[in-house]
Every structure is written in C-alpha cells, then in structure tokens.
C-alpha cells in the first residue's frame, strides 16, 4: 500500500509535468497560430476589395494589392503610414492594431487609433475600413471598401463567430455581401447616411432611399440589425477623416 503522502506527491508531480508539457506545446504552436490569424485577416481585407485569396497566397496578394496601411486618429488625421514594406510615419503598423482594444478605449473615453487600408486593384484605388460589432450570439465583423469618392461602396466582407446557420450566418454569403456594392454612405447633400440593413428594403423603399439600404437576412433580424449598427458606428469613427479626404 502506498501512503497518502506518496500518492499526493505522485499526483502533484504528474500535474506539474502535464502542465509543463501543455505550456511547452502552447509556446511552440503560438507562432503558427498567430500566422494563421494574420492570414485570415489578410484574406478578409482582400475580400472587401473583391480579391479572392487562399491561405497559400494571401500574404503574396496582400503585399501586391494593399499599397498602404494607415493609422487614423480620432480627429481624422493620418498619424501612421506603412508603405513599401516599411513604416514611413508613426510608431505602429496599421495591420497590427487590435480593433477590439481600440474601440474599447473609445468607449472609456481614452485616446485610441483606427486602422485603414488602401488597395490598388487593377489601377483602381479603394479605401478599406475594418468593422467590428455584435450579432445575436457573439461578435460580427467585416471590412467595407469605398471608392476614391469616399461615398460609393466598392465591395464588402462580413463574418461572424456564432450566428445561426441558415439565418444570421447568411451575412457571410455572397448574396448578402453583394448588395452593398454601389450603395452610398452619404446623400446628395453630403449628409452621412451609412448603409442600413432593412427588412424588405428593395420592396418598400424608393430608389433614392434604396441607395442607402440593403435587404436584411430573412429570419436573421437581430444579426441584420447588428450589421447595420456595426457599419454606422464604425464609419462614424472615421467621419472626420473621410470629410478631410472627400473631393
């Protein structure tokens, strides 16, 4: 018979060894995990610019089509520029900004910055705004690309973590995303309208209003509202910058 002390020491040693092994595995896997996260982020940004990338070519295509990464202050000033594979202004590369952390700072009234991407796709310059919000069951996110007029949507990408398959999860499908292309975030008088996700928009709205609206997901009202709110709140944070850039 083993004594209680022996059993306790044996269990303690095993716990320590297993914990050490798991910690070692986590450390070894972290670079690969970080790389995968970065690649997925690149793919999502490129998708808004209508560039389809795979895990194998995302880095190559990102370097090819994303010609600038900017850091924007709350006042709408460009305080950081990453271009030609080097930091030309500021202290942080736009790609490395954690949008969730910066938006949280914003809610606390603290200083924050925002990332912004500039793409050149077949000679067409696109401005890509990252988005983050909440759906029914968890975060929703995306990227919205504007043309150089800073008014017209050139492309979009949306994603989620936990939305319901066949309902809210449909925001990541081309049928939903394609509706945004050609929509406008300002009216003819220069007032910010954002783009609202509205049930039956295509049936109930006049053409001059439909240009600022898209159809909601059938059965996914809360997720649709989350996307609508996400676009409006995130673009609002960039308004001072947009107004300084508009022709």
N, C-alpha and C positions, 0 to 999 in steps of 0.2 A: 504493500500500500504506500502510495506517495502521501507525504504530509501536505497539509493545506498550504504551508509556506512554499513548498516545491511547486505545487500546482499554480499558485499565484505568480511565482517568479517566471515559470514557463509561459503562462498566458501573457504576462507583461512583455516578455522578450519577443514573443510572436507578434504581438500588437505593434511593437516598435519596428520590427523587421518589415512587416507588411506595410506600415505607414511610410517607412523609408523607401520601400520599393515603389509604392504608388507615387510618392513625391518625385522620385527619380524619373519615372515614366512620364509624369506630367511635364517636368522640365524638358525632357527630350522631345516630347511631342509639341511643345508650345510653338517653336519656330514654324513647323508645318501648319499648325492650326492658324497662326497669325497670317501666314501666306495665303491660306485658303480664304480667310475672311477678306483679305485685301483684294484677292482675285474676284470674289463675288461682288465686292463693292465696285470694282472697275467695270465688271460686266453690266451692273445696274446703271451706272453713269452712261456708259456707251449705249445702252438700250434706249435711253431718252433721246439720244442723237440718232436713233434709227440705225445703229451699228450693232450687228449681232456678233457676239463673241463667245467663245467656248473657254473652258478652264485652261485649255492648252495655249490659246493665242490671245487671251485677254490682256496680258502685260504688253505684248507687242502692239496690239491695236490701240491700247490706251496711250502708249507713247507716240503712236502715229497720229491719232486724231485729237487727243486732248493737248492743246498747244499752250494753255495757261491754267494754273491753279491760283486763284486769288483768295485773299483773306479780307473780309469786309467788316468794318467797324459798325457800331450801332448808328453812327452818324452818316453812314453811306460812303465812307472813304475806303479806298484800297490801301490797306496797311501791310499787305504781304503779297508778293508775287513769286511764284515758282514757274520758271520758264527755261526752255532749252536745257532741261535736266539739272537746273541749279537754282538756288534761292537768290533771286535778284533784289528782293526787298522784304523787310520784316524778319521775324525770327522763327516762323513755323510754316511748314508746307501745308497748303490747304487740304490736301488729301489726308493729312494726319490729324486734322481737327475732329474731335468727338462731338458730333452734332447734339447728341443727347445731353452731354455735360454742359455744352454752351447754352442750350435752351433752358436747362435747369438754372444756370446762373442768371439768365434773363428773368425768370420768374421770381428770383430772390432779389432783384434789383441790383445785381452785381454787373461789373463790366464783362462783356462777352464779345466773341467774334464769330463770324459765319464763313463757311467755305463756299466757293463758287468756282465753276469750271467753264472754260472756254474751249469749244471744239471747232475744228475746221474740217468739214466733211465735204470733199469734192469741191472745194473753193467756197463753200457756204459756211459762214461764221455763226455758231449757235452758242447761246449762253445757258448754262445748265444750273438749275437751283435744286439742291437736295432738300427733301421734305421728311418730316417725322411727325407722327400723330398717334391717335388711339382709335382702334376699331371696337368691335363688340367684345372680343375676348382678350385682346392684347394689342401690341403696337402694330401700326400700319406705317409704311414708309414709301418713299419713291423719289423720283427725280423728274423735274419739268424743264424742258428745253424751250427757250424763246428765240425767235429770230432776232436779227440785229435791231429791229424797230422797238424791241423790248415790250411789245404789245401782243404779238401773234405767237401762239404755241406751235412749235415745230415738231414736238414729239414728247412722249411721256412714258414713264415706267412706274408701276406700283407693285408693292409686295406686302406680305403680312407674315405673322408668326403662327397665329392660332385661329384664324377665321374659319367659318363653317364651309366645308366643301360643298360646291354646288350653289352656295348662297353668297355670303360675304367674300369668300375666297375667290370669287369670279373677278375681283378688281385686278388680278394679275393676268387676266386673259386679254389677248389682242382685241377682242370685240369691244371690251370696255375701254382699254387704253387708246385705241384708235379714234375714239370720239373726240378726244381733246385736240387733235391736230387741226389747226386752222382757227381754233377758238381764240378769243381776245380777252385780255385781263384788264383792259381799260376801255371805257366807252368813247364815243366820238368827241366828247367834251373833255376828255383827259381824266375822267374820274375813275378811280380804281374800283373794279367790279369783282375781281377774282374770277374763278370759274366754279359754279355751283353744280353739285350733283343732285338732280331733282327728279323725282318720280314722274314719269310721263312727260318729260321736258319737250321732247320732239313733237308731241301731240297737242300740248296746251299753250305753248309759247309762240309768240310772233317771231319772225326771222330776226328782227333787231334785238330781241331778248335771247333767242336761242344761241346767238353767237357767244354768249357768256355762260351757257349752261350745257350740261350733258345729261343723258338718261341714267337714272340710278339703277343699281342691280336689283332685279326682281327678287323679293324675299330677303334682301340684304340691306334694309333701310338704315340700321344703326351703323353698319360698316360704311355705307354710302355717305351718310352724314359725317362720319369720321374723316373720310377722304376730303369731303367738301371743306370741313373745318381745318384740316391739315393744310390744304392749299392756301386758304385765306390767311391763316395765322402765320404760316412760314413766309409767304410772299410779303405780308405786311412788314416783317422784319427787314426786308430788303428794299422797301419802298424809297427810302431816301437815296439809296444807291441807284435804283432804277431811274428815278427822276433826274438824277445828275447825268445819266447816260443817254436818256432818250433824245432822239434828234430834235 
